[in-house]
Amino acid sequence: MSKFWSPFVKNLVPYVPGEQPKLTKLVKLNTNENPYGPSPKALEAMRGELNDNLRLYPDPNSDLLKQAVAGYYKVQPNQVFLGNGSDEVLAHIFHGLFQHDAPLLFPDISYSFYPVYCGLYGIPFEPVALDEQFQIRVEDYRLANAGIIFPNPNAPTGCLLALDAIEQLLKANTESVVVVDEAYIDFGGETAISLVDRYPNLLVTQTLSKSRSLAGLRVGLAVGHPDLIEALERVKNSFNSYPLDRIAIVGATAAFEDQAYFEETCNKVIASREKLVAELNARGFEVLPSAANFIFARHPGKDAAGIAASLREQGVIVRHFKLPRIDQFLRISIGTEEQNQALLDALN
Ligand SMILES: *Cc1c(COP(=O)(O)O)cnc(C)c1O
């Protein structure tokens, strides 16, 4: 702390990301990265962009990528917002759409960045408890609110909320914005983007960090009514005109165009997930039903923190959250077949 800080900074409680170890030999199953590389066509497009043009600023509107995303989801380009990772997109959503008098609602077990943004932007919030099976119950969200946000599939549980339940929620909540954070939707869910034309208060966010294997590039997006997008553009253009650099724009565009590679790698992750769940069940673990590229598992006879520490000693890292209700769970990202086997060997 120092006298030079703006007063609010001393009360900030920043997000703590999963460890990015400097040791590269570790089997890294702690931050839900894709175990396969990005599309070779995306890599090729990015290499082609490494030239003298880097002296020039990028297109502040990233129109090339907006058109690719709009074409992919069959919406108009003015229904698409882009940012430097979906974390930045979420920050602008909190800033531009959630600052009202009533509290923001989100599940008690959810993405831990949400309360951090509430702290940054001074937004009151009210956690809504998941049910005993760790599922979202949409009836529980019938409270006065400044907005509702949840990941779907939820993180860190991996549990999916069906599209008709989301529609039920939207029908009951028409006076504030509902954000569905679809960071993991491509691993087993159906996107709510199909609902944005019927529900002007629905905003869907996605990222290229997980299913398109570009966490290091930092590209995220939101799709919704043009009026919601305009609010985000206003915030963005008051903050950073160029959140996406030239390399990110062409790389992300090429990634969206390479449907075959996308499907192949998502399918591999899904198949490995199902196999890993069966292996963990056979070892006595209880695993929540996952539609994501990670699983959330607990063992009735072994302490989760102890398992995590022992795995780490054997070179395998998974994520453990010291939080109420979930401190006996481990969140394990789905790796390659070899990485998953290394996890099982370490558990054995
Ligand atoms: C990973 C993740 C994000 C953020 O992804 P970016 O890398 O910032 O695009 C957003 N929401 C949830 C629930 C996530 O798990």
PDBQT file of the ligand as one rigid body, heavy atoms in Angstrom, charges set to zero:
ROOT
HETATM    1  C1  LIG A 401     -11.879 -19.379 -19.094  1.00  0.00    +0.000 C 
HETATM    2  C2  LIG A 401     -13.133 -18.646 -18.740  1.00  0.00    +0.000 A 
HETATM    3  C3  LIG A 401     -13.387 -17.353 -19.187  1.00  0.00    +0.000 A 
HETATM    4  C4  LIG A 401     -12.346 -16.437 -19.747  1.00  0.00    +0.000 C 
HETATM    5  O1  LIG A 401     -11.743 -16.753 -20.862  1.00  0.00    +0.000 OA
HETATM    6  P1  LIG A 401     -10.717 -15.795 -21.583  1.00  0.00    +0.000 P 
HETATM    7  O2  LIG A 401      -9.464 -16.575 -21.659  1.00  0.00    +0.000 OA
HETATM    8  O3  LIG A 401     -10.566 -14.510 -20.827  1.00  0.00    +0.000 OA
HETATM    9  O4  LIG A 401     -11.368 -15.567 -22.895  1.00  0.00    +0.000 OA
HETATM   10  C5  LIG A 401     -14.624 -16.794 -18.929  1.00  0.00    +0.000 A 
HETATM   11  N1  LIG A 401     -15.549 -17.438 -18.223  1.00  0.00    +0.000 NA
HETATM   12  C6  LIG A 401     -15.333 -18.663 -17.748  1.00  0.00    +0.000 A 
HETATM   13  C7  LIG A 401     -16.396 -19.347 -16.966  1.00  0.00    +0.000 C 
HETATM   14  C8  LIG A 401     -14.113 -19.300 -17.978  1.00  0.00    +0.000 A 
HETATM   15  O5  LIG A 401     -13.860 -20.494 -17.443  1.00  0.00    +0.000 OA
ENDROOT
TORSDOF 0
